[in-house]
Amino acid sequence: MMNPGAAEEAGKAANAFMDIMKSQPLALALVVMNFALLGYLIWQSHEFVQQRAKLSELLATDKSKTDALLANCVPLRDMQEILRALKGEKQP
């Protein structure tokens, strides 16, 4: 007689599991509830990551706009004088 293969063993294990679950419906409900909770948590974390990525993109866009506005607050001539003073150069 041949040894049973992996597929036959898995089938036997699945049948045994289903027989146990038929006799104890509360245990089956708990298994189903755990899988549903796991699915919900995976979905929720995926949505959280997407929201966080969008928020990061919006913050970067806003910061670049703010940087552009602040760059125009000081005239170029004054900025050059400030840089020369910091370097220790004499003004012409």
OpenMM code with the backbone's topology and positions (N, CA, C; nanometers):
from openmm import Vec3, app, unit

residues = "MET MET ASN PRO GLY ALA ALA GLU GLU ALA GLY LYS ALA ALA ASN ALA PHE MET ASP ILE MET LYS SER GLN PRO LEU ALA LEU ALA LEU VAL VAL MET ASN PHE ALA LEU LEU GLY TYR LEU ILE TRP GLN SER HIS GLU PHE VAL GLN GLN ARG ALA LYS LEU SER GLU LEU LEU ALA THR ASP LYS SER LYS THR ASP ALA LEU LEU ALA ASN CYS VAL PRO LEU ARG ASP MET GLN GLU ILE LEU ARG ALA LEU LYS GLY GLU LYS GLN PRO".split()
positions = [
    Vec3(0.0836, -0.1177, 0.0000),
    Vec3(0.0000, 0.0000, 0.0000),
    Vec3(0.0884, 0.1245, 0.0000),
    Vec3(0.0465, 0.2282, -0.0734),
    Vec3(0.1251, 0.3508, -0.0867),
    Vec3(0.0984, 0.4441, 0.0315),
    Vec3(0.1990, 0.5257, 0.0625),
    Vec3(0.1820, 0.6277, 0.1663),
    Vec3(0.0954, 0.7408, 0.1114),
    Vec3(0.0082, 0.7972, 0.1936),
    Vec3(-0.0754, 0.9076, 0.1451),
    Vec3(0.0099, 1.0311, 0.1164),
    Vec3(-0.0272, 1.1063, 0.0136),
    Vec3(0.0460, 1.2271, -0.0239),
    Vec3(0.0064, 1.3461, 0.0619),
    Vec3(0.0713, 1.4557, 0.0349),
    Vec3(0.0454, 1.5773, 0.1122),
    Vec3(-0.0977, 1.6270, 0.0897),
    Vec3(-0.1474, 1.6130, -0.0319),
    Vec3(-0.2829, 1.6594, -0.0613),
    Vec3(-0.3860, 1.5777, 0.0168),
    Vec3(-0.3644, 1.4465, 0.0249),
    Vec3(-0.4576, 1.3614, 0.0994),
    Vec3(-0.4542, 1.3937, 0.2482),
    Vec3(-0.3350, 1.4171, 0.2995),
    Vec3(-0.3221, 1.4524, 0.4415),
    Vec3(-0.3893, 1.5858, 0.4698),
    Vec3(-0.3714, 1.6835, 0.3814),
    Vec3(-0.4348, 1.8138, 0.4005),
    Vec3(-0.5864, 1.7987, 0.3939),
    Vec3(-0.6345, 1.7146, 0.3051),
    Vec3(-0.7785, 1.6902, 0.2954),
    Vec3(-0.8331, 1.6273, 0.4218),
    Vec3(-0.7596, 1.5315, 0.4765),
    Vec3(-0.8024, 1.4683, 0.6016),
    Vec3(-0.8047, 1.5696, 0.7160),
    Vec3(-0.7018, 1.6538, 0.7210),
    Vec3(-0.6953, 1.7547, 0.8272),
    Vec3(-0.8103, 1.8541, 0.8129),
    Vec3(-0.8403, 1.8930, 0.6897),
    Vec3(-0.9505, 1.9871, 0.6669),
    Vec3(-1.0839, 1.9236, 0.7066),
    Vec3(-1.1030, 1.7956, 0.6735),
    Vec3(-1.2264, 1.7271, 0.7113),
    Vec3(-1.2390, 1.7169, 0.8631),
    Vec3(-1.1283, 1.6853, 0.9302),
    Vec3(-1.1309, 1.6759, 1.0757),
    Vec3(-1.1639, 1.8116, 1.1375),
    Vec3(-1.1056, 1.9178, 1.0827),
    Vec3(-1.1316, 2.0535, 1.1321),
    Vec3(-1.2787, 2.0889, 1.1137),
    Vec3(-1.3337, 2.0577, 0.9972),
    Vec3(-1.4741, 2.0896, 0.9709),
    Vec3(-1.5678, 2.0082, 1.0606),
    Vec3(-1.5324, 1.8837, 1.0873),
    Vec3(-1.6142, 1.8026, 1.1783),
    Vec3(-1.6164, 1.8634, 1.3183),
    Vec3(-1.5013, 1.9082, 1.3648),
    Vec3(-1.4936, 1.9712, 1.4971),
    Vec3(-1.5756, 2.0994, 1.4982),
    Vec3(-1.5634, 2.1780, 1.3903),
    Vec3(-1.6361, 2.3052, 1.3846),
    Vec3(-1.7877, 2.2843, 1.3751),
    Vec3(-1.8313, 2.1752, 1.3123),
    Vec3(-1.9751, 2.1464, 1.3052),
    Vec3(-2.0314, 2.1156, 1.4429),
    Vec3(-1.9504, 2.0488, 1.5234),
    Vec3(-1.9988, 2.0121, 1.6563),
    Vec3(-1.9909, 2.1280, 1.7553),
    Vec3(-1.9100, 2.2314, 1.7217),
    Vec3(-1.8956, 2.3469, 1.8105),
    Vec3(-1.9107, 2.4760, 1.7291),
    Vec3(-2.0328, 2.5186, 1.7065),
    Vec3(-2.0544, 2.6373, 1.6223),
    Vec3(-1.9969, 2.7661, 1.6815),
    Vec3(-1.9847, 2.7739, 1.8127),
    Vec3(-1.9260, 2.8933, 1.8733),
    Vec3(-1.7791, 2.9067, 1.8336),
    Vec3(-1.7079, 2.7953, 1.8298),
    Vec3(-1.5674, 2.7985, 1.7886),
    Vec3(-1.5572, 2.8420, 1.6424),
    Vec3(-1.6480, 2.7948, 1.5585),
    Vec3(-1.6489, 2.8356, 1.4179),
    Vec3(-1.6760, 2.9850, 1.4066),
    Vec3(-1.7686, 3.0351, 1.4857),
    Vec3(-1.7979, 3.1787, 1.4832),
    Vec3(-1.6760, 3.2601, 1.5261),
    Vec3(-1.6025, 3.2114, 1.6252),
    Vec3(-1.4821, 3.2829, 1.6691),
    Vec3(-1.3744, 3.2840, 1.5608),
    Vec3(-1.3592, 3.1728, 1.4896),
    Vec3(-1.2616, 3.1669, 1.3808),
    Vec3(-1.2995, 3.2659, 1.2714),
    Vec3(-1.4274, 3.2673, 1.2342),
    Vec3(-1.4742, 3.3602, 1.1310),
    Vec3(-1.4560, 3.5041, 1.1772),
    Vec3(-1.4875, 3.5309, 1.3041),
    Vec3(-1.4729, 3.6660, 1.3575),
    Vec3(-1.3261, 3.7096, 1.3563),
    Vec3(-1.2347, 3.6204, 1.3896),
    Vec3(-1.0922, 3.6543, 1.3877),
    Vec3(-1.0448, 3.6882, 1.2468),
    Vec3(-1.0890, 3.6114, 1.1476),
    Vec3(-1.0504, 3.6411, 1.0096),
    Vec3(-1.1099, 3.7744, 0.9644),
    Vec3(-1.2332, 3.8030, 1.0048),
    Vec3(-1.2947, 3.9309, 0.9690),
    Vec3(-1.2194, 4.0469, 1.0334),
    Vec3(-1.1808, 4.0312, 1.1589),
    Vec3(-1.1051, 4.1354, 1.2282),
    Vec3(-0.9689, 4.1561, 1.1628),
    Vec3(-0.9040, 4.0483, 1.1264),
    Vec3(-0.7749, 4.0582, 1.0594),
    Vec3(-0.7889, 4.1337, 0.9266),
    Vec3(-0.8922, 4.1014, 0.8500),
    Vec3(-0.9164, 4.1711, 0.7237),
    Vec3(-0.9419, 4.3190, 0.7448),
    Vec3(-1.0213, 4.3522, 0.8470),
    Vec3(-1.0500, 4.4926, 0.8772),
    Vec3(-0.9228, 4.5678, 0.9156),
    Vec3(-0.8385, 4.5068, 0.9976),
    Vec3(-0.7154, 4.5737, 1.0397),
    Vec3(-0.6207, 4.5959, 0.9227),
    Vec3(-0.6131, 4.5001, 0.8328),
    Vec3(-0.5288, 4.5174, 0.7139),
    Vec3(-0.5822, 4.6323, 0.6289),
    Vec3(-0.7138, 4.6362, 0.6077),
    Vec3(-0.7738, 4.7429, 0.5282),
    Vec3(-0.7514, 4.8794, 0.5941),
    Vec3(-0.7701, 4.8853, 0.7255),
    Vec3(-0.7552, 5.0121, 0.7980),
    Vec3(-0.6113, 5.0637, 0.7903),
    Vec3(-0.5144, 4.9753, 0.8058),
    Vec3(-0.3753, 5.0204, 0.7990),
    Vec3(-0.3399, 5.0662, 0.6576),
    Vec3(-0.3964, 5.0020, 0.5569),
    Vec3(-0.3725, 5.0442, 0.4182),
    Vec3(-0.4285, 5.1849, 0.3953),
    Vec3(-0.5490, 5.2108, 0.4446),
    Vec3(-0.6095, 5.3433, 0.4306),
    Vec3(-0.5283, 5.4482, 0.5066),
    Vec3(-0.4786, 5.4140, 0.6236),
    Vec3(-0.3984, 5.5065, 0.7032),
    Vec3(-0.2709, 5.5450, 0.6291),
    Vec3(-0.2060, 5.4469, 0.5678),
    Vec3(-0.0826, 5.4744, 0.4934),
    Vec3(-0.1119, 5.5661, 0.3751),
    Vec3(-0.2229, 5.5430, 0.3064),
    Vec3(-0.2578, 5.6291, 0.1936),
    Vec3(-0.2865, 5.7721, 0.2394),
    Vec3(-0.3586, 5.7881, 0.3494),
    Vec3(-0.3867, 5.9223, 0.4008),
    Vec3(-0.2590, 5.9929, 0.4422),
    Vec3(-0.1695, 5.9198, 0.5049),
    Vec3(-0.0436, 5.9798, 0.5499),
    Vec3(0.0418, 6.0233, 0.4317),
    Vec3(0.0442, 5.9448, 0.3253),
    Vec3(0.1201, 5.9816, 0.2063),
    Vec3(0.0625, 6.1079, 0.1428),
    Vec3(-0.0698, 6.1170, 0.1364),
    Vec3(-0.1337, 6.2359, 0.0794),
    Vec3(-0.1049, 6.3585, 0.1653),
    Vec3(-0.1115, 6.3435, 0.2973),
    Vec3(-0.0822, 6.4543, 0.3868),
    Vec3(0.0621, 6.5010, 0.3707),
    Vec3(0.1547, 6.4086, 0.3599),
    Vec3(0.2954, 6.4443, 0.3403),
    Vec3(0.3137, 6.5227, 0.2106),
    Vec3(0.2448, 6.4794, 0.1065),
    Vec3(0.2531, 6.5496, -0.0218),
    Vec3(0.1972, 6.6915, -0.0101),
    Vec3(0.0841, 6.7064, 0.0575),
    Vec3(0.0246, 6.8388, 0.0756),
    Vec3(0.1146, 6.9303, 0.1588),
    Vec3(0.1763, 6.8763, 0.2631),
    Vec3(0.2662, 6.9562, 0.3461),
    Vec3(0.3884, 7.0016, 0.2670),
    Vec3(0.4430, 6.9135, 0.1839),
    Vec3(0.5590, 6.9504, 0.1025),
    Vec3(0.5224, 7.0591, 0.0025),
    Vec3(0.4051, 7.0489, -0.0580),
    Vec3(0.3603, 7.1508, -0.1529),
    Vec3(0.3420, 7.2847, -0.0827),
    Vec3(0.2787, 7.2828, 0.0339),
    Vec3(0.2565, 7.4056, 0.1087),
    Vec3(0.3885, 7.4690, 0.1510),
    Vec3(0.4833, 7.3871, 0.1933),
    Vec3(0.6130, 7.4392, 0.2357),
    Vec3(0.6869, 7.5038, 0.1199),
    Vec3(0.6789, 7.4445, 0.0018),
    Vec3(0.7484, 7.5042, -0.1128),
    Vec3(0.6848, 7.6382, -0.1499),
    Vec3(0.5522, 7.6491, -0.1381),
    Vec3(0.4863, 7.7772, -0.1650),
    Vec3(0.5274, 7.8824, -0.0622),
    Vec3(0.5345, 7.8420, 0.0634),
    Vec3(0.5758, 7.9335, 0.1696),
    Vec3(0.7196, 7.9778, 0.1483),
    Vec3(0.8068, 7.8855, 0.1111),
    Vec3(0.9468, 7.9195, 0.0851),
    Vec3(0.9582, 8.0192, -0.0291),
    Vec3(0.8768, 8.0010, -0.1333),
    Vec3(0.8807, 8.0934, -0.2467),
    Vec3(0.8354, 8.2329, -0.2041),
    Vec3(0.7318, 8.2412, -0.1209),
    Vec3(0.6856, 8.3719, -0.0730),
    Vec3(0.7897, 8.4394, 0.0155),
    Vec3(0.8511, 8.3638, 0.1036),
    Vec3(0.9511, 8.4212, 0.1931),
    Vec3(1.0765, 8.4649, 0.1182),
    Vec3(1.1093, 8.3958, 0.0110),
    Vec3(1.2267, 8.4329, -0.0674),
    Vec3(1.2090, 8.5693, -0.1319),
    Vec3(1.0853, 8.6095, -0.1575),
    Vec3(1.0591, 8.7386, -0.2210),
    Vec3(1.0376, 8.8516, -0.1203),
    Vec3(1.0447, 8.8229, 0.0089),
    Vec3(1.0226, 8.9259, 0.1102),
    Vec3(1.1399, 9.0231, 0.1200),
    Vec3(1.2605, 8.9756, 0.1016),
    Vec3(1.3796, 9.0590, 0.1126),
    Vec3(1.4303, 9.0872, -0.0287),
    Vec3(1.4483, 9.2160, -0.0640),
    Vec3(1.4986, 9.2470, -0.1981),
    Vec3(1.6372, 9.1877, -0.2206),
    Vec3(1.6675, 9.1574, -0.3451),
    Vec3(1.7941, 9.0929, -0.3811),
    Vec3(1.9133, 9.1784, -0.3401),
    Vec3(1.9029, 9.3109, -0.3588),
    Vec3(2.0133, 9.4006, -0.3233),
    Vec3(2.0446, 9.3901, -0.1743),
    Vec3(1.9406, 9.3924, -0.0899),
    Vec3(1.9616, 9.3819, 0.0547),
    Vec3(2.0196, 9.2460, 0.0921),
    Vec3(1.9729, 9.1418, 0.0260),
    Vec3(2.0239, 9.0079, 0.0547),
    Vec3(2.1723, 8.9979, 0.0203),
    Vec3(2.2125, 9.0601, -0.0912),
    Vec3(2.3542, 9.0578, -0.1287),
    Vec3(2.4385, 9.1324, -0.0256),
    Vec3(2.3875, 9.2436, 0.0258),
    Vec3(2.4602, 9.3176, 0.1297),
    Vec3(2.4746, 9.2345, 0.2565),
    Vec3(2.3683, 9.1652, 0.2933),
    Vec3(2.3728, 9.0798, 0.4125),
    Vec3(2.4754, 8.9689, 0.3946),
    Vec3(2.4769, 8.9069, 0.2770),
    Vec3(2.5732, 8.7990, 0.2520),
    Vec3(2.7159, 8.8506, 0.2527),
    Vec3(2.7374, 8.9695, 0.1943),
    Vec3(2.8729, 9.0268, 0.1960),
    Vec3(2.9162, 9.0574, 0.3386),
    Vec3(2.8240, 9.1086, 0.4200),
    Vec3(2.8564, 9.1402, 0.5598),
    Vec3(2.8902, 9.0141, 0.6374),
    Vec3(2.8190, 8.9070, 0.6082),
    Vec3(2.8478, 8.7810, 0.6771),
    Vec3(2.9825, 8.7241, 0.6367),
    Vec3(3.0209, 8.7455, 0.5115),
    Vec3(3.1498, 8.6956, 0.4645),
    Vec3(3.2653, 8.7852, 0.5074),
    Vec3(3.2345, 8.9072, 0.5507),
    Vec3(3.3373, 8.9986, 0.5949),
    Vec3(3.3931, 9.0825, 0.4826),
    Vec3(3.3250, 9.0910, 0.3714),
    Vec3(3.3701, 9.1724, 0.2595),
    Vec3(3.3290, 9.3169, 0.2819),
    Vec3(3.4051, 9.4072, 0.2233),
    Vec3(3.3712, 9.5487, 0.2306),
    Vec3(3.2711, 9.5813, 0.1212),
    Vec3(3.1845, 9.6759, 0.1501),
    Vec3(3.0852, 9.7165, 0.0498),
    Vec3(3.1517, 9.8088, -0.0509),
    Vec3(3.1098, 9.7975, -0.1802),
    Vec3(3.1714, 9.8855, -0.2818),
    Vec3(3.1259, 10.0285, -0.2705),
] * unit.nanometer
topology = app.Topology()
chain = topology.addChain("A")
for resn in residues:
    res = topology.addResidue(resn, chain)
    for name in ("N", "CA", "C"):
        topology.addAtom(name, app.Element.getBySymbol(name[0]), res)
